[in-house]
């Protein structure tokens, strides 16, 4: 995958990110709030599919 190629965030991926952040609350993912942003992105992408 090159720059510009992307896979839309889905709930399965967002759930994996959230689980990782819960397992290690001191991780960069948890500290940055990326898990919350991933969940919001998955919600937006699901709404776009409807």
C-alpha distance matrix in Angstrom:
0.0 3.7 6.8 8.2 5.8 7.7 9.8 13.4 15.5 18.0 21.2 20.2 17.5 20.0 22.7 20.9 20.3 24.0 25.3 23.7 25.2 28.5 28.6 28.2 29.6 29.4 25.6 23.5 22.1 25.6 27.1 24.7 25.1 21.4 22.6 24.8 22.2 19.8 22.8 23.7 20.2 20.5 24.0 23.0 20.4 23.0 25.5 23.4 23.2 27.0
3.7 0.0 3.7 6.1 5.6 8.5 11.6 14.8 17.1 20.0 23.3 22.8 19.8 21.8 24.9 23.2 22.1 25.7 27.3 25.6 26.7 30.2 30.4 29.6 30.6 30.2 26.4 23.9 22.8 26.4 27.4 24.7 25.4 21.9 23.7 25.6 22.6 20.8 24.1 24.5 21.0 21.9 25.2 23.8 21.4 24.5 26.6 24.2 24.6 28.4
6.8 3.7 0.0 3.8 5.5 8.0 11.6 14.2 16.3 19.7 22.9 22.9 19.8 21.2 24.5 23.2 21.6 24.9 27.0 25.3 25.9 29.5 30.0 29.0 29.6 29.0 25.4 22.6 21.5 25.0 25.6 22.6 23.4 20.1 22.3 23.8 20.6 19.3 22.7 22.7 19.3 20.7 23.9 22.1 20.2 23.6 25.4 23.0 23.9 27.6
8.2 6.1 3.8 0.0 3.8 6.2 10.0 12.0 14.7 18.0 21.5 21.9 19.2 20.4 23.9 23.1 21.6 24.7 27.1 25.8 26.3 29.7 30.7 30.0 30.3 30.1 26.7 23.8 22.2 25.5 26.3 23.0 23.3 20.0 21.9 22.9 19.5 18.3 21.3 20.8 17.3 18.8 21.6 19.5 17.5 20.9 22.4 19.8 20.8 24.5
5.8 5.6 5.5 3.8 0.0 3.8 7.1 9.9 12.8 15.7 19.3 19.4 16.8 18.6 21.9 21.0 20.1 23.3 25.4 24.3 25.3 28.5 29.3 29.0 29.7 29.8 26.3 23.8 21.9 25.1 26.4 23.5 23.4 19.8 21.2 22.5 19.4 17.4 20.3 20.3 16.6 17.3 20.4 18.8 16.2 19.3 21.2 18.7 19.1 22.9
7.7 8.5 8.0 6.2 3.8 0.0 3.8 6.4 9.1 12.1 15.6 15.9 13.3 14.9 18.3 17.6 16.8 19.8 22.0 21.2 22.1 25.3 26.3 26.2 26.8 27.3 23.8 21.5 19.2 22.2 23.8 20.9 20.4 16.8 17.8 19.1 16.1 13.9 16.6 16.8 13.1 13.6 16.9 15.5 12.9 16.0 18.2 16.0 16.4 20.2
9.8 11.6 11.6 10.0 7.1 3.8 0.0 3.8 6.4 8.7 12.3 12.4 10.3 12.3 15.4 15.1 14.8 17.8 19.7 19.5 20.7 23.5 24.6 24.9 25.7 26.7 23.3 21.5 18.7 21.4 23.5 20.9 19.9 16.2 16.4 17.7 15.2 12.3 14.5 15.1 11.5 11.1 14.5 13.7 10.7 13.2 15.9 14.2 14.0 17.7
13.4 14.8 14.2 12.0 9.9 6.4 3.8 0.0 3.8 6.3 10.0 11.2 9.5 10.6 13.9 14.5 14.1 16.4 18.8 19.1 19.9 22.4 24.0 24.6 24.9 26.2 23.2 21.3 18.2 20.5 22.6 19.9 18.3 14.9 14.8 15.4 12.8 10.1 11.7 11.8 8.2 7.7 10.8 9.9 7.0 9.7 12.3 10.8 11.0 14.6
15.5 17.1 16.3 14.7 12.8 9.1 6.4 3.8 0.0 3.8 6.9 8.3 6.4 6.8 10.3 11.1 10.6 12.7 15.2 15.7 16.4 18.8 20.6 21.2 21.5 23.1 20.2 18.7 15.3 17.2 19.6 17.2 15.3 12.0 11.3 12.0 10.0 6.8 8.2 9.1 6.1 5.0 8.7 9.0 6.9 9.1 12.0 11.7 12.1 15.2
18.0 20.0 19.7 18.0 15.7 12.1 8.7 6.3 3.8 0.0 3.8 5.5 5.5 6.2 8.6 10.2 10.9 12.3 14.4 15.7 16.7 18.4 20.3 21.6 22.0 24.1 21.5 20.6 17.0 18.4 21.2 19.3 16.9 13.9 12.2 12.9 11.7 8.3 8.1 9.8 7.7 4.6 7.8 9.2 7.0 7.4 11.0 11.4 10.9 13.6
21.2 23.3 22.9 21.5 19.3 15.6 12.3 10.0 6.9 3.8 0.0 3.8 5.4 4.9 5.9 8.5 9.7 10.1 11.9 14.1 15.0 16.1 18.1 19.9 20.2 22.8 20.6 20.3 16.5 17.2 20.3 19.0 16.2 13.7 11.1 11.6 11.7 8.4 6.8 9.4 8.8 5.3 7.4 10.3 9.1 8.3 11.7 13.3 12.7 14.6
20.2 22.8 22.9 21.9 19.4 15.9 12.4 11.2 8.3 5.5 3.8 0.0 3.8 5.5 5.2 6.4 8.8 10.0 10.7 12.6 14.5 15.4 16.7 18.8 19.8 22.3 20.0 20.0 16.4 17.3 20.8 19.8 17.5 14.8 12.1 13.6 13.9 10.3 9.6 12.6 11.8 8.7 11.2 13.8 12.2 11.5 15.1 16.4 15.3 17.4
17.5 19.8 19.8 19.2 16.8 13.3 10.3 9.5 6.4 5.5 5.4 3.8 0.0 3.8 5.4 5.1 6.3 8.7 9.9 10.7 12.5 14.3 15.5 16.9 18.0 20.0 17.2 16.9 13.3 14.9 18.1 17.0 15.0 11.9 9.9 12.0 11.8 8.0 8.7 11.8 10.5 8.3 11.7 13.7 12.1 12.6 16.1 16.9 16.4 19.0
20.0 21.8 21.2 20.4 18.6 14.9 12.3 10.6 6.8 6.2 4.9 5.5 3.8 0.0 3.8 5.4 5.1 6.1 8.6 9.9 10.6 12.3 14.3 15.5 15.9 18.1 15.8 15.4 11.6 12.5 15.7 14.5 12.0 9.4 6.8 8.4 8.7 5.2 5.2 8.7 8.4 6.7 9.5 12.0 11.5 12.0 15.0 16.3 16.5 18.7
22.7 24.9 24.5 23.9 21.9 18.3 15.4 13.9 10.3 8.6 5.9 5.2 5.4 3.8 0.0 3.8 5.4 5.0 6.1 8.6 9.8 10.4 12.2 14.3 15.0 17.8 15.9 16.4 12.8 12.9 16.5 16.1 13.6 11.6 8.2 10.0 11.5 8.6 7.5 11.3 11.7 9.6 11.6 14.7 14.3 14.0 17.0 18.8 18.6 20.3
20.9 23.2 23.2 23.1 21.0 17.6 15.1 14.5 11.1 10.2 8.5 6.4 5.1 5.4 3.8 0.0 3.8 5.5 5.1 6.2 8.7 9.9 10.6 12.5 14.0 16.4 14.0 14.7 11.4 12.2 15.9 15.8 14.0 11.7 8.9 11.8 13.0 9.9 10.2 13.9 13.7 12.0 14.7 17.3 16.5 16.7 20.0 21.3 20.9 23.1
20.3 22.1 21.6 21.6 20.1 16.8 14.8 14.1 10.6 10.9 9.7 8.8 6.3 5.1 5.4 3.8 0.0 3.8 5.5 5.2 6.3 8.7 10.0 10.8 11.7 13.7 11.2 11.3 7.8 8.9 12.4 12.0 10.4 8.0 5.6 9.1 10.1 7.5 8.7 12.2 12.2 11.5 14.3 16.5 16.2 17.0 20.0 21.1 21.4 23.7
24.0 25.7 24.9 24.7 23.3 19.8 17.8 16.4 12.7 12.3 10.1 10.0 8.7 6.1 5.0 5.5 3.8 0.0 3.8 5.4 5.1 6.2 8.7 10.0 10.1 13.0 11.4 12.1 8.6 8.0 11.7 11.9 9.6 8.4 4.9 7.6 9.9 8.2 8.0 11.6 12.8 12.0 13.9 16.6 17.0 17.4 19.9 21.7 22.2 24.0
25.3 27.3 27.0 27.1 25.4 22.0 19.7 18.8 15.2 14.4 11.9 10.7 9.9 8.6 6.1 5.1 5.5 3.8 0.0 3.8 5.4 5.1 6.2 8.7 10.0 13.0 11.7 13.4 10.5 9.8 13.5 14.6 12.7 11.8 8.6 11.3 13.7 11.8 11.5 15.2 16.2 14.9 16.9 19.8 19.9 19.9 22.7 24.6 24.5 26.3
23.7 25.6 25.3 25.8 24.3 21.2 19.5 19.1 15.7 15.7 14.1 12.6 10.7 9.9 8.6 6.2 5.2 5.4 3.8 0.0 3.8 5.4 5.1 6.3 8.4 10.6 8.6 10.4 8.0 8.0 11.7 12.8 12.0 10.8 8.6 12.1 14.0 12.2 13.1 16.6 17.1 16.4 18.8 21.4 21.3 21.8 24.7 26.1 26.3 28.4
25.2 26.7 25.9 26.3 25.3 22.1 20.7 19.9 16.4 16.7 15.0 14.5 12.5 10.6 9.8 8.7 6.3 5.1 5.4 3.8 0.0 3.8 5.5 5.3 5.5 8.0 6.7 8.4 5.9 4.6 8.3 9.9 8.9 8.7 6.8 9.8 12.2 11.4 12.2 15.3 16.4 16.4 18.4 20.8 21.3 22.1 24.5 26.1 26.8 28.8
28.5 30.2 29.5 29.7 28.5 25.3 23.5 22.4 18.8 18.4 16.1 15.4 14.3 12.3 10.4 9.9 8.7 6.2 5.1 5.4 3.8 0.0 3.8 5.5 5.6 9.2 9.2 11.6 9.6 7.3 10.6 12.8 11.3 11.8 9.3 11.5 14.6 13.9 13.7 16.9 18.5 18.1 19.6 22.4 23.1 23.3 25.7 27.8 28.3 29.8
28.6 30.4 30.0 30.7 29.3 26.3 24.6 24.0 20.6 20.3 18.1 16.7 15.5 14.3 12.2 10.6 10.0 8.7 6.2 5.1 5.5 3.8 0.0 3.8 6.3 9.0 8.9 12.1 10.7 9.2 12.3 14.8 14.1 14.2 12.0 14.8 17.5 16.4 16.7 20.0 21.2 20.6 22.5 25.3 25.6 25.9 28.5 30.4 30.6 32.4
28.2 29.6 29.0 30.0 29.0 26.2 24.9 24.6 21.2 21.6 19.9 18.8 16.9 15.5 14.3 12.5 10.8 10.0 8.7 6.3 5.3 5.5 3.8 0.0 3.8 5.4 5.5 9.0 8.7 7.2 9.6 12.4 12.6 13.1 11.9 14.8 17.1 16.6 17.5 20.5 21.6 21.6 23.6 26.0 26.5 27.3 29.8 31.4 31.9 33.9
29.6 30.6 29.6 30.3 29.7 26.8 25.7 24.9 21.5 22.0 20.2 19.8 18.0 15.9 15.0 14.0 11.7 10.1 10.0 8.4 5.5 5.6 6.3 3.8 0.0 3.8 5.5 8.4 8.2 5.3 6.9 10.3 10.3 11.8 10.9 13.0 15.6 15.9 16.6 19.2 20.8 21.2 22.8 25.1 26.1 27.0 29.1 30.8 31.8 33.6
29.4 30.2 29.0 30.1 29.8 27.3 26.7 26.2 23.1 24.1 22.8 22.3 20.0 18.1 17.8 16.4 13.7 13.0 13.0 10.6 8.0 9.2 9.0 5.4 3.8 0.0 3.8 6.7 8.2 6.4 6.2 9.8 11.2 12.7 12.8 15.1 17.1 17.6 19.0 21.2 22.5 23.4 25.2 27.1 28.0 29.3 31.4 32.8 34.0 36.0
25.6 26.4 25.4 26.7 26.3 23.8 23.3 23.2 20.2 21.5 20.6 20.0 17.2 15.8 15.9 14.0 11.2 11.4 11.7 8.6 6.7 9.2 8.9 5.5 5.5 3.8 0.0 3.8 5.3 5.3 6.1 8.5 10.2 10.5 11.0 13.9 15.3 15.4 17.3 19.6 20.3 21.2 23.5 25.1 25.7 27.2 29.5 30.6 31.6 33.9
23.5 23.9 22.6 23.8 23.8 21.5 21.5 21.3 18.7 20.6 20.3 20.0 16.9 15.4 16.4 14.7 11.3 12.1 13.4 10.4 8.4 11.6 12.1 9.0 8.4 6.7 3.8 0.0 3.8 5.5 5.0 5.8 8.5 8.4 10.2 12.9 13.4 13.9 16.3 18.2 18.5 19.9 22.3 23.4 24.0 26.0 28.1 28.8 30.2 32.7
22.1 22.8 21.5 22.2 21.9 19.2 18.7 18.2 15.3 17.0 16.5 16.4 13.3 11.6 12.8 11.4 7.8 8.6 10.5 8.0 5.9 9.6 10.7 8.7 8.2 8.2 5.3 3.8 0.0 3.8 5.6 5.4 6.3 5.4 6.6 9.6 10.3 10.3 12.7 14.8 15.1 16.3 18.7 20.0 20.6 22.3 24.5 25.4 26.6 29.0
25.6 26.4 25.0 25.5 25.1 22.2 21.4 20.5 17.2 18.4 17.2 17.3 14.9 12.5 12.9 12.2 8.9 8.0 9.8 8.0 4.6 7.3 9.2 7.2 5.3 6.4 5.3 5.5 3.8 0.0 3.8 5.6 5.4 6.6 6.5 8.8 10.8 11.4 12.7 14.9 16.1 17.2 18.9 20.7 21.8 23.1 25.1 26.5 27.8 29.8
27.1 27.4 25.6 26.3 26.4 23.8 23.5 22.6 19.6 21.2 20.3 20.8 18.1 15.7 16.5 15.9 12.4 11.7 13.5 11.7 8.3 10.6 12.3 9.6 6.9 6.2 6.1 5.0 5.6 3.8 0.0 3.8 5.6 7.9 9.2 10.6 12.0 13.5 15.2 16.6 17.9 19.6 21.1 22.5 23.8 25.5 27.1 28.4 30.1 32.0
24.7 24.7 22.6 23.0 23.5 20.9 20.9 19.9 17.2 19.3 19.0 19.8 17.0 14.5 16.1 15.8 12.0 11.9 14.6 12.8 9.9 12.8 14.8 12.4 10.3 9.8 8.5 5.8 5.4 5.6 3.8 0.0 3.8 5.4 8.1 9.2 9.4 11.3 13.5 14.4 15.2 17.4 19.1 19.9 21.2 23.3 24.7 25.7 27.6 29.7
25.1 25.4 23.4 23.3 23.4 20.4 19.9 18.3 15.3 16.9 16.2 17.5 15.0 12.0 13.6 14.0 10.4 9.6 12.7 12.0 8.9 11.3 14.1 12.6 10.3 11.2 10.2 8.5 6.3 5.4 5.6 3.8 0.0 3.8 5.4 5.5 6.6 8.8 10.3 11.1 12.6 14.6 15.8 17.0 18.6 20.4 21.7 23.0 24.9 26.7
21.4 21.9 20.1 20.0 19.8 16.8 16.2 14.9 12.0 13.9 13.7 14.8 11.9 9.4 11.6 11.7 8.0 8.4 11.8 10.8 8.7 11.8 14.2 13.1 11.8 12.7 10.5 8.4 5.4 6.6 7.9 5.4 3.8 0.0 3.8 5.4 5.0 6.0 8.6 9.8 10.3 12.1 14.1 15.1 16.1 18.1 19.8 20.7 22.4 24.6
22.6 23.7 22.3 21.9 21.2 17.8 16.4 14.8 11.3 12.2 11.1 12.1 9.9 6.8 8.2 8.9 5.6 4.9 8.6 8.6 6.8 9.3 12.0 11.9 10.9 12.8 11.0 10.2 6.6 6.5 9.2 8.1 5.4 3.8 0.0 3.8 5.5 5.1 6.3 8.8 9.9 10.7 12.5 14.4 15.3 16.6 18.6 20.0 21.3 23.2
24.8 25.6 23.8 22.9 22.5 19.1 17.7 15.4 12.0 12.9 11.6 13.6 12.0 8.4 10.0 11.8 9.1 7.6 11.3 12.1 9.8 11.5 14.8 14.8 13.0 15.1 13.9 12.9 9.6 8.8 10.6 9.2 5.5 5.4 3.8 0.0 3.8 5.4 5.2 6.3 8.6 10.0 10.7 12.5 14.3 15.5 16.8 18.6 20.3 21.8
22.2 22.6 20.6 19.5 19.4 16.1 15.2 12.8 10.0 11.7 11.7 13.9 11.8 8.7 11.5 13.0 10.1 9.9 13.7 14.0 12.2 14.6 17.5 17.1 15.6 17.1 15.3 13.4 10.3 10.8 12.0 9.4 6.6 5.0 5.5 3.8 0.0 3.8 5.4 5.1 6.1 8.6 9.8 10.5 12.2 14.2 15.3 16.4 18.5 20.4
19.8 20.8 19.3 18.3 17.4 13.9 12.3 10.1 6.8 8.3 8.4 10.3 8.0 5.2 8.6 9.9 7.5 8.2 11.8 12.2 11.4 13.9 16.4 16.6 15.9 17.6 15.4 13.9 10.3 11.4 13.5 11.3 8.8 6.0 5.1 5.4 3.8 0.0 3.8 5.5 5.1 6.2 8.6 9.9 10.4 12.2 14.2 15.2 16.6 18.8
22.8 24.1 22.7 21.3 20.3 16.6 14.5 11.7 8.2 8.1 6.8 9.6 8.7 5.2 7.5 10.2 8.7 8.0 11.5 13.1 12.2 13.7 16.7 17.5 16.6 19.0 17.3 16.3 12.7 12.7 15.2 13.5 10.3 8.6 6.3 5.2 5.4 3.8 0.0 3.8 5.4 5.1 6.2 8.7 9.9 10.6 12.5 14.3 15.5 17.1
23.7 24.5 22.7 20.8 20.3 16.8 15.1 11.8 9.1 9.8 9.4 12.6 11.8 8.7 11.3 13.9 12.2 11.6 15.2 16.6 15.3 16.9 20.0 20.5 19.2 21.2 19.6 18.2 14.8 14.9 16.6 14.4 11.1 9.8 8.8 6.3 5.1 5.5 3.8 0.0 3.8 5.4 5.0 6.2 8.6 9.9 10.6 12.4 14.4 15.8
20.2 21.0 19.3 17.3 16.6 13.1 11.5 8.2 6.1 7.7 8.8 11.8 10.5 8.4 11.7 13.7 12.2 12.8 16.2 17.1 16.4 18.5 21.2 21.6 20.8 22.5 20.3 18.5 15.1 16.1 17.9 15.2 12.6 10.3 9.9 8.6 6.1 5.1 5.4 3.8 0.0 3.8 5.4 5.0 6.1 8.5 9.8 10.5 12.4 14.6
20.5 21.9 20.7 18.8 17.3 13.6 11.1 7.7 5.0 4.6 5.3 8.7 8.3 6.7 9.6 12.0 11.5 12.0 14.9 16.4 16.4 18.1 20.6 21.6 21.2 23.4 21.2 19.9 16.3 17.2 19.6 17.4 14.6 12.1 10.7 10.0 8.6 6.2 5.1 5.4 3.8 0.0 3.8 5.4 5.1 6.1 8.6 9.8 10.6 12.7
24.0 25.2 23.9 21.6 20.4 16.9 14.5 10.8 8.7 7.8 7.4 11.2 11.7 9.5 11.6 14.7 14.3 13.9 16.9 18.8 18.4 19.6 22.5 23.6 22.8 25.2 23.5 22.3 18.7 18.9 21.1 19.1 15.8 14.1 12.5 10.7 9.8 8.6 6.2 5.0 5.4 3.8 0.0 3.8 5.5 5.2 6.3 8.7 10.1 11.1
23.0 23.8 22.1 19.5 18.8 15.5 13.7 9.9 9.0 9.2 10.3 13.8 13.7 12.0 14.7 17.3 16.5 16.6 19.8 21.4 20.8 22.4 25.3 26.0 25.1 27.1 25.1 23.4 20.0 20.7 22.5 19.9 17.0 15.1 14.4 12.5 10.5 9.9 8.7 6.2 5.0 5.4 3.8 0.0 3.8 5.4 5.1 6.3 8.8 10.3
20.4 21.4 20.2 17.5 16.2 12.9 10.7 7.0 6.9 7.0 9.1 12.2 12.1 11.5 14.3 16.5 16.2 17.0 19.9 21.3 21.3 23.1 25.6 26.5 26.1 28.0 25.7 24.0 20.6 21.8 23.8 21.2 18.6 16.1 15.3 14.3 12.2 10.4 9.9 8.6 6.1 5.1 5.5 3.8 0.0 3.8 5.4 5.0 6.4 9.0
23.0 24.5 23.6 20.9 19.3 16.0 13.2 9.7 9.1 7.4 8.3 11.5 12.6 12.0 14.0 16.7 17.0 17.4 19.9 21.8 22.1 23.3 25.9 27.3 27.0 29.3 27.2 26.0 22.3 23.1 25.5 23.3 20.4 18.1 16.6 15.5 14.2 12.2 10.6 9.9 8.5 6.1 5.2 5.4 3.8 0.0 3.8 5.4 5.2 6.7
25.5 26.6 25.4 22.4 21.2 18.2 15.9 12.3 12.0 11.0 11.7 15.1 16.1 15.0 17.0 20.0 20.0 19.9 22.7 24.7 24.5 25.7 28.5 29.8 29.1 31.4 29.5 28.1 24.5 25.1 27.1 24.7 21.7 19.8 18.6 16.8 15.3 14.2 12.5 10.6 9.8 8.6 6.3 5.1 5.4 3.8 0.0 3.8 5.4 5.4
23.4 24.2 23.0 19.8 18.7 16.0 14.2 10.8 11.7 11.4 13.3 16.4 16.9 16.3 18.8 21.3 21.1 21.7 24.6 26.1 26.1 27.8 30.4 31.4 30.8 32.8 30.6 28.8 25.4 26.5 28.4 25.7 23.0 20.7 20.0 18.6 16.4 15.2 14.3 12.4 10.5 9.8 8.7 6.3 5.0 5.4 3.8 0.0 3.8 5.5
23.2 24.6 23.9 20.8 19.1 16.4 14.0 11.0 12.1 10.9 12.7 15.3 16.4 16.5 18.6 20.9 21.4 22.2 24.5 26.3 26.8 28.3 30.6 31.9 31.8 34.0 31.6 30.2 26.6 27.8 30.1 27.6 24.9 22.4 21.3 20.3 18.5 16.6 15.5 14.4 12.4 10.6 10.1 8.8 6.4 5.2 5.4 3.8 0.0 3.8
27.0 28.4 27.6 24.5 22.9 20.2 17.7 14.6 15.2 13.6 14.6 17.4 19.0 18.7 20.3 23.1 23.7 24.0 26.3 28.4 28.8 29.8 32.4 33.9 33.6 36.0 33.9 32.7 29.0 29.8 32.0 29.7 26.7 24.6 23.2 21.8 20.4 18.8 17.1 15.8 14.6 12.7 11.1 10.3 9.0 6.7 5.4 5.5 3.8 0.0
